[in-house]
Amino acid sequence: KQVVMVTAYDRQQQFIGHYCFMKDISDRREIDRLKDEFVSIVSHELRTPLTSISGALDLLAGGVLQTQPEEAQRMLNIAASNTDRLVRLINDILDIERIESGKVQMTPEHCDAADLMNQSIETVEEMAEQAGVKLAVYPLSAPLWADPDRIIQVFTNLLSNAIKFSPEGSTVSLSAEITAEKAAPSSKQILFKVKDQGRGIPAEKLESIFERFGQVDASDSRQKGGTGLGLAICRSILQHHQGQICVESTLGEGSTFFFTLPIASKDDTETIEPENTG
Ligand code: ADP
């Protein structure tokens, strides 16, 4: 709590008195702390690829191009892949900032769950083929009132993670079922499942991976090309759709990511207002 003192004057600038009141600033402090933490992680995350790019360019400028063309090619590849990483990071950072601050308006429309599932699978087919991972989809038709591009973004994030952390020859599956909402058993919701037979996630990381930059292993970003922001973006998008996301996992056996969306009723036509989550 903070004590705030206010001095009051009347219209003729005559002193009236002092007012003293207590203000609860713990929430604001927490928000400021989270913002500071975010800025410091972002600066660190951006600096790492930039340092690699600038190191590679320094070597090239130093004449390595003439003396060691193979080394020069290697430096160019390092600069190029780190530039890609910077672009991905900046896009993800801007995305999550816009969604969480409510600057992005979701544009909901009537859509069918099966269509969204099929479209998402198409998006990751190429990636799965390259990784030698099989895809299985069990589309379920159900009406949704949602922003289709954003829901496909959630699916493709979860599917590409599942593929990334799976061994060759294993299967990633996408399925769905209709369930009743726990809080309101009369309202129906759809529960989507993205299941893999990958390396699994340790129990103590099951919550932190949904935080911005939360990764199981610091090397995940470098080796797997991730930014650590994908799941935080998924959670944010789903919050805007009254949906929830969670994960179950067994180390060495695989993980299943679940998320829910409410089934649309016929009178669902209002726009989804972005919530300001600070
Ligand atoms: P990233 O861009 O690093 O994939 P995400 O927020 O999507 O960021 O995921 C955060 C971290 O959670 C990943 O870096 C990885 O450590 C872990 N993770 C996510 N999905 C899986 C999965 N299917 N299997 C194992 N680990 C996973």
Residues whose N, C-alpha, C, O or C-beta is under 5 A from the ligand:
A	BS01	ADP	N161 A162 F165 G198 G200 I201 I209 G214 Q215 V216 D217 D220 G226 T227 G228 L229 G230 L231 A232 S255
